[in-house]
Amino acid sequence: MRPKNSVLVFIIIAVILTAGCLGQETGDKTKTVTVEKTETFTKTITITKTVIVENKSAEAELRENLTRCTEELSLLNATLNQTRENLIELAEKYRECITKGQEGTKENFSQPELLIDGEYYMRLINDLKSAKKSIYVTMFLMKYDPADSYDHANDLIRALVEARRRGVSVHVVLENSIDDNRAAYNYLRSNGVDVVFDSPSTTLHTKMVIIDGRIVYIGSHNWSEAALDWNHEVSVRIESREMADVLLNYFNEIRRGF
């Protein structure tokens, strides 16, 4: 039985070998086999890159400052233009003021005219006869002597009445303590002139005449024959509305003392 087993084993081996050859083709054939080979390389590349970093916060602040400066510059230019216009306007007004002032000085003010002795009467009688609006007189002595045909004091006193008849507003204040003033007072009052005596508690020693609010006579001349023809007297004649206004206030203060 043993030899049979050996033969059986041999047959099995032969069958296996034969089976292995059954899948192979016979004949001369060439077979190309492609073998892929993968190789790995490590390469280091150094790249230099310039990066611009923007500071957006700083840029925004600069733009804001530039905008503000532009606005302020525009406002400043507008202010300068307005100031320039104001200066031009002020300069024009100044020139007008100077011109008017010069014209006013020529028209309303003149250098005081010195009147010595008889010169006073000659200038005053003409101004009284030319008065158009008003005459104000304060006099220490106003002596009216109708019996004297040649008395310059009479001429001045009568000129007041004539002015009143022309429609001129005439006002006179006389010293109350002088008896010679009574005749002039009665004559003026009887002819419609506003005439009063000053307060008994004071002495009215001023010799002042204001005509039409612009001509002023003031000095030592009384309205008497002695003062106008014989004595040495001196007075001044001034054309000044400003001075006339001051002396009109003074006249009213004297008159309110009654």
Secondary structure by P-SEA (a helix, b strand, c coil): caaaaaaaaaaaaaaaaaaaaccccccbbbbbbbbbbbbbbbbbbbbbbbbbbbaaaaaaaaaaaaaaaaaaaaaaaaaaaaaaaaaaaaaaaaaaaaaaaaaaaacccccbbbbccaaaaaaaaaaaaacccbbbbbbcbbbbbccccccaaaaaaaaaaaaaaaccbbbbbcccccccaaaaaaaaaaacccccccccccccccbbbbccccbbbbccccccccccccccccbbbbbcaaaaaaaaaaaaaaaacc
